[in-house]
Amino acid sequence: MEENLRRTQLQSLDSILDRLERLNLDETNRLSGELRHDLEAVGIRIPAKPNVSDLIERVWELQEEFLEREESGELGTRRQLK
């Protein structure tokens, strides 16, 4: 994956996570339209009664999956070069 695209995707997930963590600290489950859009854009479905803690967990899972894919892709490339 191109480095700029990878960086942009990670920044997007970080931004979503930051906003969710702020909502969690404020003890609210009210998501803005923009945050809903951003969550859906990365493939997270939002239930009728969203739970911010659950959404945070899902973003963490996405970050982990993304980083694992990147790591395995890099490893594959290194193996081919040897």
C-alpha positions in Angstrom: 0.0 0.0 0.0 1.3 3.4 -0.8 2.7 5.1 2.3 0.5 8.3 1.9 -2.7 6.3 1.7 -1.6 4.2 4.7 -0.9 7.3 6.7 -4.2 8.9 5.7 -6.2 5.8 6.7 -4.4 5.6 10.1 -5.0 9.3 10.7 -8.7 8.8 9.9 -9.0 6.0 12.4 -7.1 8.0 15.0 -9.4 11.0 14.5 -12.5 8.8 14.9 -11.0 7.2 18.0 -10.1 10.6 19.5 -13.7 11.9 19.0 -15.2 8.7 20.5 -12.9 8.9 23.5 -14.0 12.5 24.2 -17.6 11.4 24.0 -16.8 8.6 26.4 -15.2 11.0 28.9 -18.3 13.2 28.6 -20.4 10.1 29.3 -22.6 10.7 26.2 -23.7 8.4 23.4 -24.8 11.2 21.1 -22.9 11.0 17.9 -22.6 13.9 15.5 -23.7 13.5 11.9 -20.0 13.9 10.9 -18.8 11.2 13.3 -21.6 8.8 12.1 -20.5 9.4 8.5 -16.9 8.8 9.3 -17.6 5.6 11.2 -19.7 4.3 8.3 -17.0 5.3 5.9 -14.6 2.9 7.6 -17.2 0.1 7.7 -18.5 0.4 11.2 -22.3 0.0 11.4 -23.9 2.1 14.1 -26.7 0.5 16.1 -29.9 2.4 16.8 -28.7 3.0 20.4 -25.0 3.4 20.0 -22.6 2.6 22.8 -19.5 4.7 22.6 -17.4 2.1 24.5 -18.4 -0.6 21.9 -17.6 1.7 19.0 -14.1 2.5 20.5 -13.5 -1.3 20.7 -14.5 -1.7 17.1 -12.1 1.1 16.0 -9.3 -0.5 17.9 -10.1 -3.8 16.2 -9.9 -2.0 12.8 -6.6 -0.4 13.6 -5.2 -3.7 14.7 -6.5 -5.5 11.5 -5.1 -2.7 9.4 -1.6 -2.8 11.0 -1.5 -6.6 10.8 -2.3 -6.5 7.1 0.4 -3.9 6.6 2.9 -5.9 8.6 2.2 -9.1 6.7 2.3 -7.3 3.4 5.7 -5.9 4.2 7.0 -9.3 5.4 5.8 -10.8 2.1 7.7 -8.1 0.2 10.8 -8.7 2.2 10.7 -12.4 1.6 10.4 -11.9 -2.1 13.4 -9.7 -2.1 15.7 -12.2 -0.5 
